[in-house]
Amino acid sequence: MQELLTHPVVSGLLVMTLVGVLAYKAGFLDISGMISAFVVGFAVWYTGGPPAFTILLFFFLTSGLATKFKYKAKAKQGLAQEGKGKRSYKNVLASGIIPLFFSVAWYIARVYPSLGIDPFWMFGGFVGAVATTAADTLASEIGVFSKSKPRLITNLRRKVPRGTIGAVSLLGEAVAAAAGLAIGIIAIFFALVSSGTAWGSVPVANAAQFMFIIPLAILTGFIGCNLDSLIGAIAQNRFVCEICGAITDKEFHCSYETKYVGGFKRFTNIHVNLGSSTMGATLGIVLGAGLFVWILGGLFFWIAASSSS
């Protein structure tokens, strides 16, 4: 009986049924979101095991709680997630499809070593994708409560209203880094306790890779979150609130209809999230390969260029 319950298929079905029902009851997801989350979560559980699933579950739970945090206050300012905070299949797939891809790639690299794919690189891609989506969601939901006005990511000298697309704040940046740190700690934990297990172990081959895990998670979360803001500021469809002046993706703000002012009209926040998740995963692969200096150099260049513009 114990062997049956611990089989990846059976345990995955049981875990995802429990998580899906609780998430729906908590108002984190609508029906379509619950079904999509079940499929994505089960696939990640089967291919990446408990480590990958726990990392993804951290994002799922914290994003749901952050969305519900002071929801009424955010709703009054036109900053809250639509549908009373319930996310649909579009949101789930935009956040989960890239982590799922890398969880499968991690599984293939582990099962078929003859392919010559380093499992740690695929693990880095998975962590990068989840850290980016987690950091972005938490920074967006909590950063709006920053006491200081946010600044536009394309021009850090320019202060903008809360809710402006591409706006960043010190609180949001700190939350993004903290999200990456938390994911790194989860990964470190599983790297320690799952070493040598046949299913779902973190693919750490040496001490250097072990030491890379937390910096990798923090950097991908922080940089990926800011890339999300940058893509949004440049390409996302934008509407202006003629009441408070915020540049937003919402057609209604401050209880009034907004006016379309720019960006690609069909390029929504869903597309931005999908793009930033892909970039976060790419960063994770690069960092997993040990190329930290290029990432740090690029980050320094962007801050210097944006601050002087």
ABEGO torsion letter per residue (X at the ends): XAAAAABAAAAAAAAAAAAAAAAAAAGABBAAAAAAAAAAAAAAAAAAEAAAAAAAAAAAAAAAAAAABGAAAAAAAGABBBGGGBBBAAAAAAAAAAAAAAAAAAAAAAABAAAGBBAAAAAAAAAAAAAAAAAAAAAAAAAAABABBBBBAABAABBBBBGBBGBBBAAAAAAAAAAAAAAAAAAAAAAAAABGBABGBBBBABAAAAAAAAAAAAAAAAAAAAAAAAAAAAABBBBBBAAAGBBBABABBGGBBBBBAEEBAABBAAAAAAAAAAAAAAAAAAAAAGBAAAAAAAAAAAAAAAAAX
